[in-house]
Amino acid sequence: QVQLVESGGGLVQPGGSLRLSCAASGSIFRFNAMGWYRQALGKQRELVAVITSGGSTNYADSVKHRFTISRDNAKNTVYLQMNSLKPEDTAVYYCSANEGGRWKGNWGQGTQVTVSS
């Protein structure tokens, strides 16, 4: 079972940018896709960005054209570049792996993103 460690969160002003990293303990080649979830206070966990093993991407409407997901296979790392951040982006962000069409539920500690003046 792959271990995923998120980092890069912090406090940023509205309109600012932040880059999150997800480091995997081993090869991510065997997974169909990697993705980023977020969970805000009082809300359910939401899938916001996906990148497949072939490199195609998908985004939730709420983050489309503002967030970019990418991967570095040599480093076994997935990134989430977040631009034009809004207060409603405030949440704990988690990464996950898709295997056999199922998103794995072995959540780590996540990384807190707070967007506030």
C-alpha positions as a printed Julia matrix, in Angstrom:
117×3 Matrix{Float64}:
   0.0    0.0     0.0
   1.51   3.31   -1.11
   2.05   6.0     1.51
   1.24   9.58    0.49
   2.54  12.67    2.28
   1.11  16.11    1.5
   2.97  19.37    2.04
   3.05  23.01    0.93
  -0.06  24.41    2.6
  -0.19  27.65    4.51
  -1.81  31.06    4.87
  -2.23  33.16    1.72
  -4.17  36.31    0.81
  -7.03  36.26   -1.7
  -5.64  36.35   -5.23
  -2.41  34.71   -4.15
  -0.82  31.42   -5.18
   0.31  28.24   -3.48
   1.92  25.0    -4.68
   1.08  21.71   -2.94
   3.17  18.53   -3.17
   2.21  14.88   -2.67
   5.18  12.54   -2.2
   4.61   8.81   -2.69
   6.65   6.12   -0.94
   7.01   4.12   -4.15
   6.24   4.02   -7.85
   2.91   5.53   -8.91
   3.0    3.89  -12.36
   0.62   1.1   -11.3
  -2.22   3.51  -10.47
  -4.85   4.58  -12.99
  -4.74   8.15  -11.72
  -3.72  10.45   -8.9
  -5.96  13.14   -7.48
  -6.39  15.93   -4.97
  -9.32  16.11   -2.56
 -10.21  18.91   -0.17
 -12.48  19.15    2.85
 -13.67  22.46    4.25
 -15.24  22.89    7.68
 -18.85  21.74    7.64
 -18.57  20.23    4.15
 -17.94  16.8     2.68
 -14.68  15.79    1.05
 -14.57  17.02   -2.57
 -12.47  15.75   -5.48
 -11.01  18.84   -7.18
  -8.31  17.62   -9.59
  -7.28  14.37  -11.33
  -4.34  13.35  -13.5
  -4.31   9.95  -15.24
  -1.3    7.74  -15.87
  -1.4    8.99  -19.46
  -1.26  12.63  -18.38
  -4.82  13.78  -19.06
  -6.41  16.03  -16.43
  -9.85  16.87  -15.05
 -10.99  19.55  -12.62
 -14.01  20.45  -10.58
 -15.84  23.47  -11.97
 -15.01  25.44   -8.83
 -11.25  25.31   -9.52
 -11.12  25.04  -13.32
  -8.69  27.51  -14.94
  -7.23  28.38  -11.54
  -5.65  25.08  -10.39
  -3.23  22.87  -12.32
  -2.37  19.28  -11.4
   0.9   17.75  -12.6
   3.24  14.88  -11.8
   6.94  14.07  -11.8
   7.28  10.31  -12.24
  11.02  10.35  -11.51
  10.29  11.85   -8.08
   7.05   9.89   -7.5
   5.43  13.23   -6.71
   2.16  14.91   -7.68
   1.68  18.68   -7.52
  -1.23  21.08   -7.33
  -0.51  24.64   -8.44
  -3.22  26.93   -7.07
  -3.59  30.45   -8.49
  -6.12  33.24   -7.93
  -7.02  31.75   -4.58
 -10.36  32.6    -2.98
 -11.54  32.37    0.65
 -13.8   29.48   -0.36
 -10.68  27.47   -1.26
  -9.88  27.26    2.46
  -9.75  23.55    3.35
  -7.53  20.64    4.26
  -6.12  19.2     1.03
  -5.42  15.48    0.59
  -3.96  13.44   -2.25
  -5.17   9.98   -3.24
  -4.47   7.17   -5.7
  -6.94   5.46   -8.01
  -6.52   1.71   -8.43
  -8.91  -0.41  -10.45
 -11.33   2.49  -10.74
 -11.55   2.98   -6.97
 -10.13   5.87   -4.98
  -8.11   4.57   -2.05
  -9.22   5.64    1.41
  -5.89   5.57    3.26
  -5.95   9.28    4.08
  -2.87  10.96    5.5
  -2.77  14.1     7.6
  -3.34  16.4     4.63
  -2.12  19.97    4.41
  -4.08  23.03    5.56
  -4.72  25.85    3.09
  -6.16  29.08    4.49
  -7.09  31.99    2.21
  -7.75  35.15    4.21
  -6.88  38.84    4.31
